[in-house]
């Protein structure tokens, strides 16, 4: 005989009803939790999408100014720094790290010959202005008007007569500070990195620290455009001009070097220079094993 309470209601039925009510309350809580979870997931996805489009539409701190290869003799370029210009690849001023200003420039250079524009200082790239005054055939680099008149933040040049690279900086105490590295290889790709940490400038060739130079004061940063191969440039090619708003570490430097030069031509005139099988094979070599015993850290 089933148990009944004093009112004649089956006790087991009462427990069953309570169980159903309990389950209904659990379902209600589960629905609330499910809805809240969906809201949290939606907010997370929304923030990710907004962040992604913000990243795409805002200036990058470490932009790639050139991805690919250009003929440095026939491809003078001006990369605008106007953030309102849709074609701008804006280089934001470096944020001071613990030890002061930091940044890194990286590019690949291929020197074809030294006869082209012999006796003239040949621009590889400069972040500065468009003032340029030739003072040809001067043996004293101090007299070069183009160096004294152009804002260099920094500037990289091929010297007038030799296979040397000149690195030029405007600093807070001096109009210009410059130094050179000689014995640049001919007809080979060379990766060049300029790393700044405070007053210390390190030059890396093919991921090897080649030259260390101490500026007398901190380098000036500017908001001017970047010019590449100005006034005829040099005989050769330039590839992958990249900027970083911090000082790259050893592993990052090695990673950039190991990727090699990008030999995808970015202009029609450069394509004409590599139509022959010989030229194409040379330019596509990953031959960066050139090291000179005359390079030294100084």
TABELTA-V403465 format. One record per residue. N is the residue number from 0. SS is DSSP state (H for helix, E for strand, - for the rest). PHI is phi in whole degrees, -180 to 180 (NA if undefined). PSI is psi in degrees with one decimal (none if undefined). Layout:
<<N	SS	PHI	PSI> <N	SS	PHI	PSI>>
//
This chain:
<<0	-	NA	125.1> <1	-	-70	145.0> <2	-	-69	134.7> <3	E	-124	150.2> <4	-	-85	-177.8> <5	-	-66	-16.8> <6	-	-97	2.0> <7	-	82	19.7> <8	-	-99	133.3> <9	E	-63	123.6> <10	H	-66	-38.5> <11	H	-63	-36.7> <12	H	-64	-37.3> <13	H	-63	-42.1> <14	H	-66	-37.2> <15	H	-65	-42.3> <16	H	-63	-40.1> <17	H	-64	-37.4> <18	H	-64	-40.2> <19	H	-64	-42.1> <20	H	-63	-38.1> <21	H	-65	-43.0> <22	H	-64	-39.4> <23	H	-63	-40.1> <24	H	-66	-37.7> <25	H	-65	-41.1> <26	H	-62	-38.2> <27	H	-64	-45.8> <28	H	-66	-38.7> <29	H	-63	-39.9> <30	H	-64	-41.1> <31	H	-63	-46.0> <32	H	-63	-41.0> <33	H	-62	-44.6> <34	H	-64	-42.7> <35	H	-63	-39.5> <36	H	-63	-42.4> <37	H	-61	-39.7> <38	H	-64	-42.3> <39	H	-63	-45.2> <40	H	-62	-41.2> <41	H	-62	-43.9> <42	H	-63	-41.9> <43	H	-63	-47.5> <44	H	-64	-40.7> <45	H	-60	-45.8> <46	H	-64	-37.5> <47	H	-65	-43.1> <48	H	-65	-45.3> <49	H	-61	-43.6> <50	H	-63	-38.8> <51	H	-64	-47.4> <52	H	-70	-31.9> <53	H	-63	-41.0> <54	H	-63	-42.9> <55	H	-66	-36.9> <56	H	-92	-11.9> <57	-	-101	156.6> <58	-	-62	136.8> <59	-	-84	145.2> <60	-	-72	-23.1> <61	-	-133	73.0> <62	-	-79	153.3> <63	E	-94	106.4> <64	-	-74	-36.5> <65	-	-133	127.6> <66	-	-118	101.2> <67	-	131	-166.1> <68	E	-122	141.3> <69	E	-127	152.1> <70	E	-78	112.1> <71	-	-71	-12.1> <72	-	-90	-27.4> <73	-	-123	14.7> <74	-	-136	52.7> <75	-	-58	130.9> <76	E	-128	150.1> <77	E	-130	118.1> <78	E	-103	110.0> <79	-	-68	147.9> <80	-	-111	14.3> <81	-	-79	111.4> <82	-	-64	-16.8> <83	-	-84	-8.2> <84	-	-90	128.7> <85	-	-65	-21.9> <86	-	-92	3.0> <87	-	-70	140.5> <88	-	-119	80.6> <89	-	-75	130.6> <90	-	-98	109.0> <91	-	-77	143.1> <92	-	-54	141.4> <93	-	-64	135.2> <94	-	-78	134.3> <95	-	-64	128.4> <96	E	-89	-167.3> <97	-	-59	-34.7> <98	-	-106	15.3> <99	E	107	-159.4> <100	-	-60	141.5> <101	E	-142	140.8> <102	E	-167	166.8> <103	E	-143	134.8> <104	E	-112	140.6> <105	E	-135	137.3> <106	E	-156	161.1> <107	E	-111	136.5> <108	E	-130	142.1> <109	E	-130	109.1> <110	E	-90	124.6> <111	-	-88	-54.1> <112	-	-157	166.9> <113	-	-105	-3.2> <114	-	-74	-30.6> <115	-	-65	123.9> <116	-	54	37.5> <117	-	-60	138.6> <118	-	91	-5.0> <119	-	-115	146.6> <120	-	-74	126.5> <121	E	-109	123.8> <122	E	-78	131.0> <123	E	-94	-57.5> <124	E	-159	157.4> <125	E	-150	138.0> <126	E	-100	101.2> <127	-	-172	-138.0> <128	-	-115	-174.3> <129	-	-100	10.3> <130	-	-74	131.9> <131	-	-155	115.5> <132	-	-123	110.6> <133	-	-72	142.7> <134	-	-137	76.3> <135	-	-67	154.3> <136	-	61	24.1> <137	-	-87	130.0> <138	-	-83	-18.9> <139	-	-97	109.5> <140	H	-65	-18.0> <141	H	-66	-22.3> <142	H	-89	-2.3> <143	-	-71	110.4> <144	H	-62	-34.3> <145	H	-65	-29.3> <146	H	-75	-42.9> <147	H	-72	-26.9> <148	H	-95	-22.9> <149	-	-90	137.1> <150	-	-71	126.0> <151	-	-119	108.9> <152	E	-139	55.7> <153	E	-96	-175.0> <154	E	-130	142.2> <155	E	-126	130.2> <156	E	-136	155.2> <157	E	-97	128.6> <158	-	-67	162.4> <159	-	-62	-36.8> <160	-	-120	-18.5> <161	-	-125	168.3> <162	-	-86	66.3> <163	-	-121	145.2> <164	E	-102	134.0> <165	E	-110	131.2> <166	E	-112	126.7> <167	E	-125	134.7> <168	E	-132	138.2> <169	-	-86	133.7> <170	E	-124	171.8> <171	-	-71	-22.7> <172	-	-104	-18.4> <173	-	-133	146.1> <174	-	-61	-47.9> <175	-	-139	147.2> <176	E	-131	131.2> <177	E	-141	156.1> <178	E	-152	163.2> <179	E	-125	155.0> <180	E	-128	127.1> <181	-	-101	-178.1> <182	-	57	45.7> <183	-	-72	131.0> <184	-	-65	146.1> <185	E	-100	145.7> <186	-	56	35.0> <187	-	-144	146.8> <188	E	-74	135.9> <189	E	-131	126.9> <190	E	-89	127.4> <191	E	-119	129.9> <192	E	-125	135.7> <193	E	-113	111.5> <194	E	-114	125.5> <195	E	-111	130.0> <196	E	-135	97.9> <197	-	68	-124.5> <198	-	-90	-5.3> <199	E	-91	125.5> <200	E	-112	121.1> <201	E	-108	133.5> <202	E	-110	123.8> <203	E	-110	130.1> <204	E	-111	121.1> <205	-	51	44.8> <206	-	72	5.1> <207	E	-103	129.5> <208	E	-66	115.6> <209	E	-108	-34.9> <210	E	-148	135.8> <211	E	-123	127.7> <212	E	-130	135.3> <213	E	-104	113.1> <214	-	-70	153.8> <215	-	-74	-25.5> <216	-	-150	175.2> <217	-	-67	143.0> <218	E	-70	144.9> <219	-	-83	140.5> <220	-	-101	151.1> <221	-	-138	167.8> <222	-	-105	17.0> <223	-	-76	166.5> <224	-	-71	166.9> <225	E	-103	125.4> <226	E	-110	136.5> <227	E	-126	127.6> <228	-	62	42.9> <229	H	-63	143.8> <230	H	53	42.5> <231	H	103	-13.2> <232	-	57	-135.4> <233	-	-141	166.1> <234	-	-82	104.7> <235	E	158	-156.7> <236	E	-136	153.1> <237	E	-127	138.9> <238	E	-139	144.1> <239	E	49	71.3> <240	E	-87	108.8> <241	E	-122	148.9> <242	E	-125	141.4> <243	E	-127	138.4> <244	-	-89	25.5> <245	-	-152	168.7> <246	-	-84	116.6> <247	-	-65	144.1> <248	-	-86	174.8> <249	H	-58	-43.3> <250	H	-67	-41.5> <251	H	-65	-39.5> <252	H	-62	-44.3> <253	H	-64	-38.2> <254	H	-64	-42.8> <255	H	-63	-44.6> <256	H	-62	-43.4> <257	H	-66	-22.2> <258	H	-71	-23.4> <259	-	77	173.8> <260	-	-75	144.7> <261	-	-91	110.6> <262	-	-98	20.0> <263	-	-76	116.7> <264	E	-71	136.8> <265	-	-104	0.1> <266	-	-146	151.8> <267	H	-66	-36.7> <268	H	-64	-36.2> <269	H	-67	-31.3> <270	H	-63	-36.3> <271	H	-64	-29.0> <272	H	-77	-14.0> <273	-	-123	24.1> <274	-	-69	-31.0> <275	-	-75	151.6> <276	H	-63	-37.5> <277	H	-64	-48.3> <278	H	-63	-42.7> <279	H	-63	-42.6> <280	H	-67	-37.5> <281	H	-66	-46.4> <282	H	-68	-25.5> <283	-	-94	1.0> <284	-	-64	141.6> <285	-	-98	65.0> <286	-	-108	77.2> <287	-	-109	25.3> <288	-	-91	18.2> <289	-	-81	122.3> <290	-	-134	135.2> <291	-	-102	134.3> <292	-	-69	-13.6> <293	-	-87	-9.6> <294	-	-72	139.1> <295	-	-150	151.6> <296	-	-81	121.7> <297	-	-131	none>>
//
